[in-house]
Amino acid sequence: MNLSIYFKRFFSNSQTSGILLIVCVGIALGIANSPLAQNFQQFLNLKIGVDVFHLKYAVSTWINDGLMAVFFLLVGLEIKRELLEGELSSFKNASLPIFAAVGGMLVPAVIYTLFNYGTSFGSGWGIPMATDIAFSLAVISMLGNRIPNSIKIFLAALAIVDDLGAILVIAIFYTDQIHWMYLLISFGITSFLILLNFLKVKRIIFYLVPGLFLWYFLHHSGIHATIAGVILAFTIPTNLSDTEISPLEKLEHQLQIPVGFIIMPVFALTNTNITFNNAMIDGLFSNLGMGIVCGLILGKLIGINLFSWIAIQLKISSLPQNSFWLQMLGVGLLAGIGFTMSIFIALLSFKDETDIQDEAKFAILIASFIAAVAGFLVLKLSSKEKRL
């Protein structure tokens, strides 16, 4: 199976941006545990914006609600392209990543809930459901040609479906209070964007400007503003031509570098500035910590492989070309790298509870590190094994 030009670009950017993310995590942790910690936190709490339009927020809010909307726009573009013309465009190709992603979301959520049912941490069940595309693809890319391309494509498609699931979870379950007037206006803007697509308007600017208003009204409606990025993405026009670059492909290409090399590193700097204390180590063995760690590592491993095995036994799907089950186990472990999306959901789960957020972030970092190392070693070992 040959990699498409989009997947080649995707893997190349993901590997480099993944390494940059690791560097940013190190810098953030260094700042948080240095004399600069208080000054950095004061900067993140600094409110900027315009009061008259109710657009004055802390720097951290602008990053988590504003810049991350652009990240979700890129994710939405990738999902739409894969659904229409990529690895998710036919049931035969899409069935295994979809089954695997569903298992990789349900089982971690169940494991987390088993640890935290009836506790004050129960709302965090969505935390271990997510897979970080950049980190997971960065790790698998380090193995080069020792891993078949089909396995790399499977992981990318799985992560994309996983992100779609996480987006739906955020929209449905992590919305506090709905302000229906703002939501109605958002619906009107969405209808206008769909009309532009129907009329075959191709200039991207005519979508981006209404998209800004969509972000504003969704933000005030109570639904998390990052969902605006996904809605906007699904209205951007595309085509199935191999010769003509569509507006979707053009925008996706333009966003990959700023998202991978600016937005995600800034998000990492903002949200991994964790000041270590002894309670965090103990927190790893609390209901919250165990739910996150076991959910991301064991939940992803079991869920992805169990649901894949069921789909293959039912002859709905087949293993990726030239692959075998040891490699699938490695993919299941790599999918346990939650990081960006997991931290994002942790912030939504425990709003205004900084100590709990920090414990959750620490557990996510530890689980993601274990998943990355274990997944890499299993896949490296699999490259030495011959298929039976």
C-alpha positions as CSV (number, residue, x, y, z in Angstrom):
1,M,0.0,0.0,0.0
2,N,1.5,3.3,-1.1
3,L,1.3,6.4,1.0
4,S,-0.7,9.2,-0.6
5,I,1.0,12.6,-0.8
6,Y,-1.2,13.8,2.1
7,F,-0.1,11.0,4.4
8,K,3.6,11.6,3.5
9,R,3.2,15.2,4.4
10,F,1.2,14.3,7.5
11,F,3.8,11.9,8.8
12,S,6.7,14.3,8.0
13,N,5.0,17.2,9.8
14,S,3.8,15.0,12.7
15,Q,7.3,13.6,13.4
16,T,8.9,17.0,13.6
17,S,6.1,18.7,15.5
18,G,6.0,15.8,17.9
19,I,9.6,16.3,18.7
20,L,9.0,20.1,19.2
21,L,6.0,19.2,21.5
22,I,8.4,17.1,23.7
23,V,10.8,20.1,23.9
24,C,7.9,22.4,24.8
25,V,6.7,20.1,27.5
26,G,10.3,20.1,29.0
27,I,10.4,23.9,28.9
28,A,7.0,24.2,30.5
29,L,7.9,21.8,33.3
30,G,11.2,23.6,33.8
31,I,9.5,27.0,34.1
32,A,6.8,25.6,36.5
33,N,9.4,24.3,38.8
34,S,11.6,27.3,38.8
35,P,11.5,30.9,40.3
36,L,9.7,31.9,37.1
37,A,6.6,29.9,37.9
38,Q,4.6,32.6,39.5
39,N,5.4,35.2,36.8
40,F,4.5,32.7,34.1
41,Q,1.1,31.9,35.7
42,Q,0.4,35.6,36.2
43,F,0.9,36.0,32.4
44,L,-1.4,33.2,31.6
45,N,-4.1,34.7,33.9
46,L,-3.7,38.2,32.4
47,K,-6.9,39.3,30.8
48,I,-6.8,40.8,27.3
49,G,-9.5,41.7,24.8
50,V,-12.4,44.0,24.4
51,D,-15.0,44.4,27.2
52,V,-17.7,45.9,25.1
53,F,-18.1,42.7,23.0
54,H,-17.6,40.4,26.0
55,L,-14.3,39.4,24.5
56,K,-11.9,39.9,27.4
57,Y,-10.4,36.7,28.5
58,A,-7.3,35.3,30.2
59,V,-4.4,34.5,27.9
60,S,-4.8,30.8,28.7
61,T,-8.5,31.0,27.6
62,W,-7.6,32.6,24.3
63,I,-5.1,29.8,23.7
64,N,-7.5,26.9,24.8
65,D,-10.6,28.3,23.3
66,G,-9.3,30.4,20.4
67,L,-6.1,28.9,19.1
68,M,-7.3,25.4,19.7
69,A,-10.3,26.2,17.5
70,V,-7.8,26.5,14.6
71,F,-6.3,23.1,15.7
72,F,-9.9,21.6,15.5
73,L,-10.4,23.3,12.1
74,L,-7.4,21.3,10.8
75,V,-8.6,18.1,12.4
76,G,-12.0,18.6,10.8
77,L,-10.4,19.2,7.4
78,E,-8.4,16.0,7.7
79,I,-11.5,14.0,8.8
80,K,-13.6,15.4,5.9
81,R,-10.9,14.7,3.3
82,E,-10.4,11.1,4.6
83,L,-14.2,10.5,4.6
84,L,-14.5,11.7,1.0
85,E,-11.4,10.5,-0.7
86,G,-9.0,8.9,1.7
87,E,-8.6,5.9,4.0
88,L,-12.2,6.3,5.4
89,S,-13.9,6.8,2.0
90,S,-14.9,3.2,1.6
91,F,-16.4,0.8,4.1
92,K,-13.7,-1.8,3.3
93,N,-10.9,0.6,4.2
94,A,-12.7,2.5,7.0
95,S,-14.3,-0.5,8.9
96,L,-11.2,-1.6,10.8
97,P,-10.0,1.9,12.0
98,I,-13.6,2.7,12.9
99,F,-14.1,-0.5,14.9
100,A,-10.7,0.0,16.5
101,A,-11.4,3.6,17.4
102,V,-14.8,2.8,18.9
103,G,-13.1,0.1,21.1
104,G,-10.3,2.5,21.9
105,M,-12.8,5.0,23.2
106,L,-15.3,2.8,25.0
107,V,-13.0,0.5,27.0
108,P,-10.8,3.4,28.4
109,A,-14.0,5.3,29.4
110,V,-15.3,2.1,31.1
111,I,-12.0,1.5,33.0
112,Y,-11.9,5.1,34.2
113,T,-15.5,4.9,35.3
114,L,-14.8,1.6,37.3
115,F,-12.2,3.5,39.2
116,N,-14.1,6.7,39.7
117,Y,-17.8,5.9,39.8
118,G,-19.5,7.8,42.5
119,T,-16.4,9.9,43.3
120,S,-15.9,13.6,42.7
121,F,-13.7,12.7,39.7
122,G,-16.5,10.9,37.8
123,S,-16.8,13.7,35.2
124,G,-13.3,12.9,33.8
125,W,-14.4,9.7,32.0
126,G,-13.6,11.3,28.6
127,I,-10.0,12.0,29.5
128,P,-8.5,8.5,28.5
129,M,-10.6,8.3,25.3
130,A,-8.4,10.5,23.2
131,T,-5.3,9.8,21.1
132,D,-2.8,12.5,20.3
133,I,-2.2,12.3,16.5
134,A,1.1,14.3,16.5
135,F,2.8,12.3,19.2
136,S,1.7,8.9,18.1
137,L,2.6,9.4,14.5
138,A,5.9,11.0,15.6
139,V,6.8,7.8,17.5
140,I,5.8,5.4,14.7
141,S,7.6,7.5,12.1
142,M,10.9,7.0,14.1
143,L,10.7,3.3,13.1
144,G,11.0,4.2,9.4
145,N,10.7,1.3,6.9
146,R,10.8,-1.3,9.6
147,I,7.0,-1.0,9.9
148,P,4.7,-1.5,6.9
149,N,3.0,1.6,5.6
150,S,-0.4,0.0,6.1
151,I,0.2,0.0,9.9
152,K,1.1,3.7,9.8
153,I,-2.0,4.5,7.7
154,F,-4.1,2.4,10.1
155,L,-2.8,4.4,13.1
156,A,-3.4,7.7,11.4
157,A,-7.0,6.8,10.3
158,L,-7.7,5.4,13.8
159,A,-6.5,8.6,15.4
160,I,-8.6,10.7,13.1
161,V,-11.8,8.7,13.9
162,D,-10.8,8.9,17.6
163,D,-10.5,12.7,17.4
164,L,-14.0,12.8,15.8
165,G,-15.3,10.8,18.7
166,A,-13.6,13.1,21.2
167,I,-15.1,16.2,19.4
168,L,-18.6,14.7,19.8
169,V,-17.9,13.9,23.4
170,I,-16.8,17.5,24.1
171,A,-19.9,18.9,22.2
172,I,-22.4,16.7,23.9
173,F,-21.1,15.9,27.4
174,Y,-18.9,18.8,28.3
175,T,-21.3,21.7,27.6
176,D,-22.5,23.4,30.8
177,Q,-25.5,25.7,30.0
178,I,-27.0,26.4,26.6
179,H,-27.9,30.0,25.7
180,W,-30.4,29.3,22.9
181,M,-30.4,32.7,21.2
182,Y,-26.6,32.5,20.6
183,L,-27.0,28.9,19.5
184,L,-29.8,29.9,17.1
185,I,-27.6,32.5,15.5
186,S,-24.8,29.9,15.3
187,F,-27.2,27.6,13.4
188,G,-28.0,30.5,11.0
189,I,-24.3,31.1,10.3
190,T,-23.7,27.4,9.8
191,S,-26.7,27.3,7.3
192,F,-25.1,30.3,5.5
193,L,-21.8,28.4,5.2
194,I,-23.5,25.4,3.9
195,L,-25.3,27.6,1.3
196,L,-21.9,29.0,0.2
197,N,-20.7,25.4,-0.3
198,F,-23.9,24.5,-2.3
199,L,-23.4,27.6,-4.5
200,K,-19.8,26.4,-5.1
201,V,-18.1,29.5,-3.7
202,K,-14.5,28.6,-3.6
203,R,-12.7,31.6,-2.1
204,I,-11.6,30.5,1.4
205,I,-12.0,34.0,2.9
206,F,-15.7,33.9,2.4
207,Y,-15.8,30.9,4.8
208,L,-13.2,32.2,7.3
209,V,-15.0,35.5,8.0
210,P,-18.4,33.9,8.9
211,G,-16.3,31.2,10.7
212,L,-15.0,33.9,13.1
213,F,-18.6,35.0,13.9
214,L,-19.5,31.3,14.3
215,W,-16.7,31.0,16.9
216,Y,-18.0,34.1,18.8
217,F,-21.6,33.0,19.0
218,L,-20.8,29.4,19.8
219,H,-18.5,30.6,22.6
220,H,-21.3,32.6,24.1
221,S,-23.9,29.8,23.5
222,G,-22.3,27.5,26.1
223,I,-21.0,24.9,23.6
224,H,-17.2,24.8,23.6
225,A,-16.0,27.3,21.0
226,T,-13.5,24.9,19.4
227,I,-16.4,23.0,17.9
228,A,-16.7,26.0,15.5
229,G,-13.5,24.9,13.9
230,V,-15.0,21.4,13.1
231,I,-18.3,22.9,11.8
232,L,-16.4,25.3,9.6
233,A,-14.1,22.5,8.3
234,F,-17.1,20.5,7.1
235,T,-18.4,23.4,5.0
236,I,-15.1,24.1,3.2
237,P,-15.6,22.8,-0.4
238,T,-13.5,20.0,-1.8
239,N,-13.4,17.9,-5.0
240,L,-12.3,14.4,-5.9
241,S,-10.0,15.5,-8.7
242,D,-6.3,14.5,-8.6
243,T,-5.3,17.4,-10.8
244,E,-7.1,20.4,-9.2
245,I,-6.3,21.4,-5.7
246,S,-9.5,22.1,-3.8
247,P,-10.1,24.9,-1.2
248,L,-10.1,22.2,1.5
249,E,-6.7,20.8,0.4
250,K,-5.3,24.3,0.1
251,L,-6.4,25.4,3.6
252,E,-5.3,22.1,5.1
253,H,-1.9,22.6,3.6
254,Q,-1.7,26.2,4.8
255,L,-2.7,25.2,8.4
256,Q,-0.4,22.3,8.9
257,I,2.7,24.3,9.7
258,P,1.2,27.0,12.0
259,V,-0.9,24.3,13.9
260,G,2.0,21.8,14.2
261,F,4.7,24.4,14.9
262,I,3.0,27.2,16.7
263,I,-0.5,26.4,18.1
264,M,0.2,22.9,19.5
265,P,3.6,23.9,21.1
266,V,1.9,27.0,22.6
267,F,-0.8,24.8,24.0
268,A,1.8,22.4,25.4
269,L,3.7,25.4,27.0
270,T,0.4,26.7,28.5
271,N,-1.0,23.4,29.8
272,T,1.9,21.4,31.0
273,N,3.4,24.0,33.4
274,I,2.9,21.6,36.3
275,T,4.6,22.3,39.6
276,F,5.7,19.0,41.0
277,N,4.9,18.0,44.6
278,N,4.8,14.8,46.6
279,A,1.1,14.6,46.4
280,M,1.2,14.1,42.7
281,I,3.1,10.8,43.0
282,D,0.5,9.7,45.5
283,G,-2.1,11.0,43.1
284,L,-1.0,8.5,40.5
285,F,-2.3,5.7,42.8
286,S,-5.6,7.6,43.5
287,N,-8.8,6.8,41.8
288,L,-8.2,9.7,39.4
289,G,-4.6,8.7,38.5
290,M,-5.3,5.0,38.2
291,G,-8.4,5.7,36.0
292,I,-6.3,7.8,33.6
293,V,-3.2,5.6,33.5
294,C,-5.0,2.3,33.2
295,G,-7.5,3.8,30.8
296,L,-4.9,5.2,28.4
297,I,-2.5,2.2,28.5
298,L,-4.6,-0.9,29.2
299,G,-7.9,0.6,27.9
300,K,-6.5,1.6,24.5
301,L,-4.6,-1.6,24.1
302,I,-7.5,-3.9,25.0
303,G,-10.2,-1.8,23.3
304,I,-8.5,-1.4,19.9
305,N,-7.3,-5.0,19.6
306,L,-10.5,-6.6,21.0
307,F,-12.8,-4.7,18.7
308,S,-10.4,-5.2,15.7
309,W,-10.3,-8.9,16.5
310,I,-14.2,-9.1,16.6
311,A,-14.4,-7.2,13.2
312,I,-11.9,-9.6,11.6
313,Q,-13.6,-12.7,13.0
314,L,-16.9,-11.5,11.7
315,K,-15.2,-11.0,8.3
316,I,-16.2,-7.3,8.3
317,S,-12.6,-6.2,8.1
318,S,-9.1,-7.6,7.6
319,L,-5.7,-6.9,9.1
320,P,-3.8,-4.0,7.4
321,Q,-1.7,-5.3,4.5
322,N,1.5,-7.1,5.4
323,S,0.8,-6.7,9.1
324,F,0.3,-9.1,12.0
325,W,-1.1,-9.0,15.5
326,L,2.1,-8.1,17.4
327,Q,2.2,-4.9,15.3
328,M,-1.5,-4.2,16.2
329,L,-0.6,-4.5,19.9
330,G,2.1,-1.9,19.3
331,V,-0.4,0.4,17.7
332,G,-2.8,-0.2,20.6
333,L,-0.1,1.0,23.0
334,L,0.8,4.1,20.9
335,A,-2.9,5.1,20.8
336,G,-2.5,5.4,24.6
337,I,-0.5,8.6,24.0
338,G,-3.3,11.0,25.0
339,F,-1.5,14.3,25.7
340,T,-3.1,17.2,23.7
341,M,-6.7,16.0,23.6
342,S,-6.6,14.3,27.0
343,I,-5.3,17.4,28.7
344,F,-7.9,19.5,26.8
345,I,-10.7,17.3,28.1
346,A,-9.2,17.3,31.6
347,L,-9.4,21.1,31.6
348,L,-13.1,20.8,30.7
349,S,-13.8,18.1,33.3
350,F,-12.4,19.9,36.3
351,K,-13.0,23.6,35.6
352,D,-11.6,26.0,38.2
353,E,-10.1,23.1,40.1
354,T,-6.4,23.7,39.4
355,D,-5.0,21.0,41.8
356,I,-7.1,18.3,40.3
357,Q,-6.3,19.5,36.8
358,D,-2.6,19.3,37.6
359,E,-2.9,15.8,39.0
360,A,-4.8,14.8,35.9
361,K,-2.2,16.4,33.6
362,F,0.6,14.6,35.5
363,A,-1.2,11.2,35.1
364,I,-1.7,11.9,31.4
365,L,2.0,12.7,31.0
366,I,3.1,9.6,32.8
367,A,0.6,7.4,30.9
368,S,1.6,8.9,27.6
369,F,5.3,8.4,28.2
370,I,4.8,4.7,29.2
371,A,2.5,4.2,26.2
372,A,5.1,5.8,23.8
373,V,8.0,3.8,25.1
374,A,6.1,0.5,25.3
375,G,4.5,1.0,21.8
376,F,7.9,1.8,20.3
377,L,9.6,-1.2,21.8
378,V,6.8,-3.6,20.8
379,L,6.8,-2.3,17.2
380,K,10.6,-2.5,17.1
381,L,10.4,-6.1,18.3
382,S,7.8,-6.9,15.7
383,S,10.0,-5.7,12.9
384,K,12.4,-8.5,13.8
385,E,9.6,-11.1,13.8
386,K,8.5,-13.0,10.7
387,R,4.8,-13.3,10.1
388,L,3.7,-16.8,10.9
